[in-house]
């Protein structure tokens, strides 16, 4: 793969979407060939799966189905967009990837981590990010940002979201070269400055 693959991870309300977009715009200004994606989503099929997963009315989804639906959406985005882009030498920025499933369905719902990894390897065709930026913010603070309209995952208990955050921190300890923990600042541009520094250091 000639291109570079950068993913953003974090619990709810951490500013992940804002920060990933800011990086995308920054790299565009620098003249880089770059695309921006979100997970689940970014393709017609994956967006339909996203609607099912996040619809607050779909409370009956069991953990196994939830995990496999995320994987199905991921398989589509990898095959349709990510793999072809990386082959062309394009930088791919993705808002969430496999680490989200490990954190949310593995650590959060208590599913078998090794099983998720095995299915994940098949789903992603072995493609892994060159750099993953985990935006770390206290769970209670992040959830305050989302009170207006909660999706099915955001509606879960604070204890669930605490397990997700602990899961992300555990993953960062397991793979410190790839996963970098970025403490979220009140000023979004200060957070972005940290992100750009890491991207310059570890990707270019």
Secondary structure as UniProt FT lines:
FT   STRAND          5..10
FT   TURN            12..13
FT   HELIX           16..29
FT   TURN            30..31
FT   STRAND          34..38
FT   HELIX           44..54
FT   TURN            56..57
FT   TURN            59..60
FT   HELIX           63..77
FT   HELIX           78..82
FT   HELIX           83..87
FT   TURN            88..89
FT   STRAND          91..95
FT   HELIX           98..101
FT   HELIX           102..108
FT   HELIX           113..123
FT   TURN            124..126
FT   STRAND          131..136
FT   HELIX           139..144
FT   TURN            145..146
FT   TURN            152..155
FT   HELIX           158..174
FT   TURN            175..178
FT   STRAND          179..183
FT   HELIX           188..202
//
